[in-house]
């Protein structure tokens, strides 16, 4: 039977998190980690994060029949923030870091979470399926670039242009509550679904960030390795 050899030395990448809510979020997460019951560990929080995103997708699907289920989506997004954001903070607070395991599992789960959430939106009737697919593709392109930069540059960027996962969750919660009141918007004399407009803006924004970030990192790596 094959056995795994000793783990190679691992150098965690520098985490870059600069966003509108970053500082109050850090303080809140530290407080929560300090007051978390002993029996709760980071794995429990990771499971909560992925399960809540799966339930958010199901709730979006159910909202095609009962719009008020969108409130449940908001609750699931809050639970996802709690589990997904706190698991790493709790591990660092208790000095129980597993950097390779944590990085790998967290981002596999992020990919699944995006699939669950946007799949649910595609089935909700509040967003055209092609817009949801475009968002999923743009998200995965941006995530891929971020992971490549983590490996080649040693910098793991969690936010871009002062926006990160927490700000996006807040915007989505606001959008969910707003579409209960007014799911359609009027632009230049035409009527569009609010989430279609928001999704199109999101696709354009993520693609722009992808291009700018890829260009910057390519130029940085070129300069570094041409000077040798």
Buried (B, 14 or more C-beta within 10 A) or exposed (E): EEEEEEEEEEEEBEEEBBBBBBEEBEEBBBEBBEEBEEEBBBBBBBEBBBBBBBBBBBBBBBBEEEBEBBBBBBBBBBBBBBBBBBBBBBBBBBEEEBEEEBBEBBBEBBEBBBBBBBBBBBBBBBBBEEBBBBBBBBBBBBBEBBBEBBEEBEBBBBBBEEBBBBBBBBEBBEBBEBBEEEBEBEEEEEEBBBBBBBBBEBBEBBBEBBEEBBEEBEEBEEEEEEEE
